[in-house]
Amino acid sequence: MNAGLNAEQALALRRRLETGLPLVPRPYQALAQQINADETQVLEQMHQWREQGLFRRVGLVLNHRAVGFTANAMLVLDVPDALIDEVGQRLGRTPGITLCYQRPRRLPQWRYNLFCMVHGRQRDRVEAQIQKLLETHLLSDLPHQLLFSTQVFKQCGGRFAQAQTGAPSHG
């Protein structure tokens, strides 16, 4: 069995993971070659970090507009606190909802506490999808708004390694 990564290799792996996985058939093998290790060591290190709580999952940041999803909307709802977990879990399992999460209200300006993201190609279809979703889940009477994206900002994955200067990175 191979020894684990040394501190230098582990830091190099963390920095490379921040920029995303290589787009090759065996990305962990490619990362291992870049840090002078083997694929098993990289996978073991990632498993260890996951067990330690450094991350929960490896995900994907998709440029929705580049693949034709230009009618992207956030449904925000004011859900009674006693129902937030049940409603959030139901909506989060609904096909077409790509994100569903709770946020604190910011009263008196912002009353909404449940956020659901829907990506679509046509605004009228997204609006119809949301209307059907509200009716199906008996949520039409709850205060809500549908907020369509008007501007695209840079998206990136998590940052957890220190910057080259030794200062923590922010992101």
C-alpha positions, 0 to 999 in steps of 0.5 A, a space after each residue: 500500500 502506498 504512503 499518503 501524500 506529503 504536506 507539499 503534495 496535499 497543498 498542491 492537490 488542494 490548489 489544483 482542485 480549486 480550479 476544477 477537475 481536468 477534462 480527461 477520462 481519468 481526472 484523479 490520475 491526471 492530478 496525481 501525475 501533476 503532483 508526483 503521486 499516484 491516483 490511489 493516493 489522490 483518492 485516499 486524500 480526498 476521502 480523508 478530507 471528506 471524512 474530516 469535513 473539508 468538503 461534502 461533495 464534488 460538484 459541477 459549475 455549469 455555465 447555463 447560458 452557454 448551453 442555452 438556458 437563458 430564462 433563469 429564475 429564482 422563486 422566493 417564498 415566504 414559508 411559515 417557519 413550522 413548514 420550512 423543512 417539509 416544504 423545502 424538502 418537497 420542492 428540492 425533490 421536484 424535477 426542474 428545481 436545480 437549487 432549493 435552500 433556506 435563508 434568513 428573512 431580512 425584515 422589514 425589507 425582505 420577507 422571503 426565506 425559501 429560494 428555488 432556482 429554475 433554469 429554462 430556455 424560454 421565459 414563458 415556459 419557466 413562468 408556467 412551470 413555476 405556476 404549476 409547481 405552486 399549484 401542485 404543492 398548494 403554495 399559491 397562497 404563500 407570498 412569493 416572487 419570481 426573479 429572473 436573472 438579468 446579469 451573469 457573474 463569474 461562477 467558481 467552485 469552493 476555495 480552501 487553500 491558502 493563496 501563494 502569498 500565505 494569506 487566506 484566499 477569499 471566494 
